[in-house]
Amino acid sequence: MATIEKKTSLEIAREMTERFTHLDDTDLQLLAGILVRKEVKRGEIIIPDGVISSDHIYIEKGLIRQYYYKNGHDVTEHFSTEGDTVMSIESLYAGVTNHLLAEALEPCILWYHNYKKFIELTERSFGIARYYRIFQEDDLIITQHKADAFRFESSRERYERFVKEYPEAAKRAPLQHIASYLLMTPETLSRIRAGVK
């Protein structure tokens, strides 16, 4: 059995940024210098309720679900897989108590970078600042797509969009969490899935 080599923080810095922009070696070294690797188990809460969040979390391997509680039930807000970043936006940016939890649905390899240290890098490096601007724009577009889907699309259309935009989560996440994300019952989702080729 072949041993898989652990990726370095420099390799992860390159992975994190290459989809958005090209960073030179100096900027990649700066970003790599604030990355911290952590392995988590399935079911582990990586962003708990009631704390002030302080990190962006990049997923090297695994599946994360973000959710909140409403009327005694947990409601899935978002799924993230390899190559995605997880954060609690309001808590991170405004310094308020977090109520959007994040749970590992699989064993994960995660890379944390402290938000304040990262902002310091954006003030020192035009390249990192540019990366962050493009990253934020992409995140806002994703949020807009989800809002539009819930306003204008049928349940079937929302599911089809989910499968297209989040194919790994569609394959790997438990049915009840996908149904919660799509704001439908598991039974409704099962009927839709049975009718989707």
C-alpha positions in Angstrom: 0.0 0.0 0.0 1.4 3.4 -1.1 1.9 6.1 1.5 0.3 9.4 0.7 2.6 12.3 1.4 1.3 15.1 3.5 1.0 18.4 1.6 3.1 21.3 2.8 1.6 24.7 3.8 3.2 26.1 0.6 1.4 23.6 -1.6 -1.9 24.4 0.2 -1.3 28.2 -0.2 -0.9 27.6 -3.9 -4.1 25.4 -4.0 -6.1 27.9 -2.1 -5.3 30.8 -4.4 -4.7 29.4 -7.9 -8.4 29.2 -8.7 -8.7 33.0 -8.1 -5.4 34.5 -9.1 -1.7 33.9 -9.5 0.5 34.7 -6.5 4.3 35.0 -6.7 6.5 32.9 -4.5 7.0 35.7 -1.9 3.2 36.0 -1.4 2.7 32.3 -1.3 5.4 32.0 1.4 3.6 34.8 3.4 0.3 33.0 3.2 1.9 29.6 3.9 3.4 31.1 7.1 0.0 31.6 8.7 -1.5 28.2 7.8 -2.0 25.6 10.5 -2.9 21.9 9.6 -5.5 20.0 11.6 -7.1 16.6 11.2 -10.6 16.2 12.5 -12.9 13.2 13.0 -16.3 12.6 11.5 -18.9 14.4 13.7 -16.5 16.9 15.2 -17.8 20.4 15.5 -15.1 22.7 14.0 -17.0 26.0 14.5 -19.1 25.8 17.7 -22.1 27.8 18.7 -21.6 30.7 21.2 -18.0 31.6 20.4 -16.4 34.4 18.3 -15.0 32.8 15.2 -11.4 33.8 14.4 -10.4 31.6 11.4 -10.9 30.9 7.7 -10.7 27.1 7.3 -9.6 25.6 4.0 -10.6 22.0 3.2 -7.8 19.8 1.9 -9.9 16.6 2.3 -13.4 16.0 3.6 -17.0 17.3 3.8 -18.2 20.0 6.1 -21.8 21.0 6.8 -22.7 24.5 8.2 -26.0 24.7 10.0 -28.0 26.6 12.6 -30.9 25.8 15.0 -34.4 27.0 14.3 -37.5 25.9 16.4 -35.6 23.0 17.9 -34.3 21.7 14.5 -31.0 22.0 12.8 -31.2 23.6 9.4 -28.3 23.0 6.9 -27.1 26.3 5.4 -24.1 25.2 3.3 -21.9 22.2 2.3 -18.2 22.5 1.6 -15.8 20.0 0.2 -12.2 19.8 -1.0 -10.9 23.1 -2.2 -13.6 25.2 -0.4 -13.2 27.6 2.5 -15.4 27.5 5.6 -16.1 30.4 7.9 -18.7 32.1 10.0 -18.9 35.4 8.1 -20.7 37.6 10.6 -18.8 36.3 13.6 -15.5 36.6 11.8 -16.0 40.1 10.3 -18.1 41.7 13.0 -16.6 40.0 16.1 -20.0 38.8 17.3 -21.0 35.5 18.8 -21.3 32.7 16.3 -24.6 30.8 15.7 -23.7 29.1 12.4 -22.0 25.9 13.4 -19.8 23.8 11.2 -19.6 20.0 11.5 -17.3 17.5 9.8 -19.5 14.9 8.0 -16.3 12.9 7.2 -12.8 12.7 8.6 -11.2 15.9 7.3 -7.8 17.5 6.8 -8.2 21.2 7.3 -5.9 24.3 7.2 -6.7 27.2 9.5 -5.6 30.7 9.0 -6.3 33.4 11.5 -8.4 36.2 10.0 -6.5 39.0 11.8 -3.2 37.7 10.6 -4.6 37.3 7.1 -5.8 40.9 7.0 -2.4 42.0 8.1 -1.0 40.2 5.0 -3.5 41.9 2.7 -2.1 45.2 4.0 1.4 44.2 3.2 0.9 42.4 -0.1 -1.1 43.7 -3.2 -1.2 40.1 -4.5 -2.8 38.7 -1.4 -5.2 41.7 -1.2 -6.2 41.0 -4.8 -6.7 37.3 -4.1 -9.0 38.2 -1.1 -11.1 40.6 -3.2 -11.7 38.0 -5.9 -12.4 35.3 -3.2 -15.0 37.6 -1.6 -16.6 38.4 -4.9 -16.9 34.7 -5.7 -18.4 34.0 -2.3 -21.0 36.8 -2.7 -22.0 35.4 -6.1 -22.5 31.9 -4.6 -24.7 33.5 -1.9 -26.7 35.4 -4.5 -27.3 32.2 -6.6 -28.6 30.4 -3.5 -31.0 33.3 -2.6 -32.2 33.4 -6.2 -32.8 29.7 -6.3 -35.0 29.8 -3.2 -37.0 32.7 -4.6 -37.5 31.6 -8.1 -37.0 27.9 -8.6 -39.2 24.8 -7.9 -38.0 22.1 -5.5 -36.9 20.0 -8.5 -35.0 22.9 -10.0 -33.3 23.6 -6.7 -32.2 20.0 -6.4 -30.9 19.9 -10.0 -28.9 23.1 -9.3 -27.5 21.6 -6.1 -26.4 18.4 -7.9 -24.7 20.5 -10.7 -23.0 23.1 -8.3 -22.2 20.7 -5.5 -21.7 17.3 -7.1 -19.5 15.9 -4.3 -21.9 17.0 -1.5 -24.8 15.6 -3.5 -23.0 12.2 -3.5 -21.6 12.2 0.0 -23.9 14.1 2.3 -26.7 12.3 4.2 -30.2 12.7 2.7 -31.6 14.5 5.7 -28.9 17.2 5.5 -29.4 17.7 1.8 -33.2 18.0 2.3 -32.7 20.5 5.1 -30.4 22.6 2.9 -33.0 22.5 0.1 -35.8 23.4 2.6 -37.8 20.3 1.9 -38.6 17.1 3.7 -36.5 14.0 3.2 -39.6 12.3 1.7 -40.0 15.1 -0.9 -36.3 14.9 -1.7 -36.6 11.1 -2.2 -39.4 11.5 -4.6 -37.5 14.2 -6.6 -34.4 12.0 -6.7 -36.4 9.0 -7.9 -37.6 11.2 -10.8 -34.3 12.7 -11.7 -32.3 10.8 -14.3 
